Amino acid sequence: MAVTRIALALTLVMALWFSAAAGRVSLERDYGWTGAQAALTASAIALGFVAGCLISALLGLADRHVPQRTFLACAWAAAAANLLLLAMPPGGAGWFACLFFVGLFLAGVYPVAIALVASWDEGDIGLLLGLIIAALTLGSASPHLVGSFVALDWRLIIGVTSVLALMGGAVAATAASGPAAVPPRTIDRRYLRLAFTDRRIRYANLGYLGHMWELYPMWAWVPAYLAASVAASGAGPLTPATLGVSAFAVIGAGAVGCILAGWAAGRVGSGRAALWALAGSGSCALLAALAYGGPPALVLGIALLWGVTIIADSAQFSACVVRLAPPEARGTLVTLQVCIGFLLTTANIALMPLVIDAAGWRVACLYLAIGPWFGAWAMRRLQQS
């Protein structure tokens, strides 16, 4: 019951991340919103999240306070920053500053939720975290569906998601800690060194970096890839509704992958489950390069399989750190892992259009494949250590 509450709370609060994206149709209509501004919106939140994770890791916030209180305070602060968007002209400096602070405070929500779920670990942490990431994956996919069919006013979306975040913080405050909970304490910063000096934690983090190299760039650019591939095949342009449903299906399919990987982790271990998912995702990236411009049904089928595998391993890297880290520092070390992963993926999202423009979609897919195959190597080394 407690884990269900945490998952619900996290999904409600993390809706803030996607609120501006869901209002893009309204912003385009009323303010001439461009693709570049939409990209800056995503980057502002991501940079705030990275900054928040770094601050949290350095101060050990995920382990030094009662997690339910930290979740509640950060969720409500993020909701307040989101509501301030209503007082700012879209696209202005104040608008992006608010988005930065939304991301900053969300860094006190996601890693803390993982630490709270870890307190309920009874040998099934891979499955528990897999279920949570599955819920977040569906949340990540939803703007593509909403934005394609419903031109909701962006102010309404901001207001609703802010209220949802307030509710999510309240729900988390009622979630009990599990039997494996560790009393809050001030963290010795020397624990941060374990991310680099402990060989097994280092390999888990390297695997996560390989995963994040690919994940968000693929999510961000898969609609453009599908549209370009269909156009190259001569089948004609996709309608916005068809493209939105396709992108929703590709990204949302990852929820299935998260659950399957969580189930597998309980039988073969989180490290091996992540290795399999990375190999599958890397293979799909190669197939997407080969299939580009081919029959649309084939391309969509490969993209759906890619969507299943690309996020399946996400929870397992956190599960590895939870199991390998000292119990009193696991929240901080998970936060540090998330920080470096999002820093890498933010940079790679910005690099993707340069690769596409310079070398085309096939090379861009091969470029993304570098990440999962590197991650698979790291997780293989983790298995051998």
C-alpha positions, 0 to 999 in steps of 0.5 A: 500500500505504501509503495502504491502511494509513493508511485501515485505521488511521484506520478502526480508531481512529475507531471510538472515536468511535462506541463509546458510540453502539453500546452505547446499547441496553445502556445503555438497558436497564441504566441507563435511558439517555435520548436527552439523555444519548446527545446529551451523549455525542456532544457531549462527544466532539465538543467534545474533538475541537474543543479538540484540533484548536485546540491542534494547530493553534496548536502546529502538531503535525501538521507539527512531528513525524513523523506516524506517531509522532503518530498512534500516540501519539494513537491509544493515548492515545485508546484509554486514555481510552476504556478508562477509561470502564469505571471510570466510572459511565455518565452521570457527570462522569467518564464525560463527561470521558473522552469529552472526552479521547477526542475530544481525542486523536482530533484528533491522528489524523484531520488527521494521517492526511490530512497523511500521505496528502497525502505520496503525492499525485501529482495524485490527492489528491481520490481518495485522500482520498475513499477514506479518507472513504468508509471512515469513512462506513461506520464512522459508519453501523455503530452504527445497524445494530449497535444495532438488531439486537445488544444487545451489552453496552456494556463489551464494545463499549468494550473491543473498540473500544479494542483496535481503536484500539491496533491502528490506531495500530500499523498507522499506525506501519508506513505509509511517508511518500510522495515529497511528504513534508516534513521535520518542522519548527516551524511559524510561527504566521503560517501560520495567518493564511492560513486567513483572509487567503489568498482561495482557502484562505478560500473552501475553508474557507467551503465546508467550513463550509457542508458541516459546517452540514448533515452531522452534524445530518443524520446525527444526526437522519435516523432521527427524520426517517424515523420522523416522516415515516412516521408522518405518512404514516399508514403505521404506525410503523417497527420498530427494526430497519427504522429501523436498517437505513434509517439505516445505508443512508442514512448508508452510501450516502455511501461511494459519494458519496465515491468518485464525488467523488474520481473526479470530482476527478481530472477536473474538480478538487476545487473543482468536484467539491465544488461539484457535491456541495454543490448536489446535497445542498442540492437533496436537503434541499429535496426532503426538506422537500417529500416529508415525510409522503409515500409512505415509498418516495419519502422513503427514496429521497430520503434515500438520494440525500441520503446519497450527496451530503451527504458526497461533498464532505468530502474535497475541502475538505481536498484544496483546502487541501492543494493551496493551502497551503505544503507545510510547513503543510498539516497545520496548516491542514487541522487548523484547517479541521477545528476550525472545521467541527466547532465549527459542526456541534456547535452546529448539532446542538444547535440542530436539536431547537429548530428541529424543535420550533418549526417542524416537520420541513419547516422543519428540512430547509430550515434545513439547506439553508442550509449547502450552498447557502452552501458552493456559493456559496463554492466557485463563488467559489473557481473564479472566483478 
